[in-house]
Amino acid sequence: MITVSQEQLVDVLEELKPLFIPHYQELALNQDTVPLDPQYEVYLEREAAGQVLCVIARDAGEICAYFVGFIAPGLHYASCLTLTMDIFWLHPDYRDQDSLSSLSAEMLSEQLFEEVKRCALARGVQRVFYGTKNHHFAGLMFERMGLNVTDTYYSAWWGG
């Protein structure tokens, strides 16, 4: 049975770390020049300050999907508490519709983001920003959730 709930990042970080590697390998840009090197201490400091939302989906106790986002007033809008997605990932084993007996990948993602919304609203969040990689596009899922396209980012590697 799959469960989805808010968890404290400090409590699940060691479980998440091994999953960050395939997540990075699948989605990160410039992997030949920018290594995976999370600032875990910053995440935990922000969580201690009440600025992190971590939602985990588990199947028989094992993590199968996760969301981490930051909650803070907008820098230009001090009165608007905003949730900005940092990362979300659905384990590849749970994307294949045939591998899930009772829950499709779409339904699992929907449950994950419904829990994110419920927890964010309970914390007073007024606005949300989610993102997607163009090379691994999840925009249709966000549009089905009623979100609007607002920004497009461009990237270049300028490092040495």
N, C-alpha and C positions, 0 to 999 in steps of 0.2 A: 504494500500500500504506500502510495506517495503522499507525503505531508509537506505543507509549505508554511513556514512561519518566520517571524523576525527572530534573529539570533544576534548575540553580541559578537562583533568581529574578533574581539580579544579572545573569545572562547572557541572560535572556529578557525582562526588563522592557520594553525598548523595543519588542519585538514584541507584547507584551501590551497596552501602553497604548492602541493604536487599538481593540482589542477591548473594553476596559473601557467605552467609550462606548455601543455597542449593548447591552452587558450591563446597564449602569446604566439605559438608556432602557427596557429590557424589565422590569426587576425592582425598581428602587428605589422606595421610598415617598417621598412629599412632595417630588417633583422640582421643584415650583414654588417651594420654599423652601430645600431642602437641595441645593446643587450637588455634583457629583462633584468631590472634592478629596482624593485619597488622600495619605496621609503616607508617601510612598515611602521616605524616609530611615528611618522607624521599621521598616518591613518589612525593609530591608536591614540595619539594626542587629540586628534579631532573627535574621535569617538568619545573619549573621556569628557570632552567639552560639549557633548550632545549633538555633534554635527555630522554623524555618520548613520546611515540606515543600511542595514544588512539583512537581506531576506534570503533564506535558504530553502531549496526543495530537496527532500530526502526520500529515497526509496529503500525501505528496510534499514534505515539508519545511515545509508551512504548518500553523500551529496551528489545530486544529479543535475542541479541548476543553481545559479546564484545571481544575486544583484547586490551591488554596493553603490551607494550614492551619497552625496554630500548635501546637508541641509544648512542653509544660511540665508540671511537677507541678501538680496541682490546688491551689488556694490553701487549701482545707480538707483536702487529702489529700496531704501532702508526699511520701509514699512511692509515689504512683500517677502514673506518667507518662501524660499525657493528650494526645490529638490532638483539637483543636477546629477544625472547618472554618471558614474565613473565607469563601471563595468557591469556587464551581465553576460552570462554564458549558459548554454544548455549543452550538457555532455553529449557528444556525438551518438552514443548508444541510445539516447532518448529522442533522437531526431527521426529515426526510421519508424515510420508508422506501424510496421509489422512487428516491431520489437516490444511494443507496449500493449499489454493485454487490455487495460481498462482506461488508458489515458493517452490520447494522441499528443504529438509534440506541440501542436498548436494549443491544445487544451492545457498542457503543462506550462507553456509560456504565459497563457492567459491567467492561470492560477497564480503564477509567480508575480505577475504585474498587478493583479487584483489585490494581493496581499501587500505589495509595495504601496499601492494607493491607499488601502485601509490604514496602514501604519503611518503613512505620511500625513493623511488627514487628521489622524488622532494626535499628531504632533503639531498641528496648526499650519501645515504647508498649504500655501495658496496657489503656487504655480509649479509646474514641472517641466524639465527639459530632458528628453531622452535623445540618444543619438544612434546612428548606425553607420557601419562601414559600407562604402559603395561596393567594394569587392566581396562583401558578405552581407548583402542587403537584408535588413529587417524592417524597412520602412512600411511595408504593407501591413505588418502586424500592428505597428503604432497607429497607422491610419484606421484600422479596424477598431482600435481602442478609442477612437474619436479625437486623436491628436492631429495637429496641423503641422505641415512642413514650414519651418521658419528660417532656417539658415543652411548655407552650404559652406563647408570649409575646404580650403585648398592647402596642399602640403608640398614641401620640397626639402630635400636634405642639403643643408648648407655647411655641415660640419667638415672637419679636416680629413 
